[in-house]
Amino acid sequence: QLQLVESGGGLVQPGGSLSLSCAASGFTLDDYAIGWFRQAPGKERERISCISAGGTASAYADSVTGRFTMSRDNAKNTCDLRIDSLKPEDTAVYYCAVRRIHCPTDTYVAVSDMDLWGKGIVATVSS
């Protein structure tokens, strides 16, 4: 089966950090763009960052620039998202997703914009 599985979410205090991971199985990431996305309740699904199959990185969303760092490791078939200086407004379901070759260009995305999504993992930032 083709799967993406996120891990590393949880409850974190404001100012804290999280490291999220995404593991692909049933396929290899080499030919896919992979990105991290998030969706807060009642809001649109937002692209955090994305790296194309060729290694071209999309700009980080304005809301996370300077605090979020994405990486991919094709050899391990994984990607990671490091989040620092967490704010309450970072509370959301975080997803990884892949798309053949190229990253989506829009800041806000529909499920259909990507080929495969993980189920998502909750990150809650609260005191």
Disulfide bonds with the S-S distance in Angstrom:
Cys22-Cys96 1.98
Cys50-Cys103 2.08
